[in-house]
């Protein structure tokens, strides 16, 4: 008979990928908690929260994160452009998850194997800022088939991160 695993009975291989998740003004405590959780689940090396005031002691954030905020490396930055420039100097490819007139579908996006990636995700209402988009990142989007042109930032980040990991790091 099949039985469900628990946190203590799973046998996943722990991996850490050279991916930094850059949060461009993400504000919602539940979204931030969920970003910690998916970052832990997907082996993301770091989250950088930019241009936002975040209460990391928020009960909603902590409940949603389920203690992963204690495991995933994170930092705060007052300047997203400075953060991106620092990552570029360390050979990170800057990729913004945003629908633009030049964005390509994440399914068609390719990277060299083991390329370090900084994925920029945007604010819940405004998306990735024009300041970032003017800094010439590669822009990717998720193909959608309904009438809405957006989805929740956490769900979008999860899809994009999973796609990048499977294309660039899983052999």
Helices and strands as residue ranges (DSSP letters): E 17-24, H 29-42, E 44-50, H 59-65, G 68-70, E 74-77, H 80-89, E 93-97, E 104-105, E 117-122, H 130-133, E 138-141, H 153-168
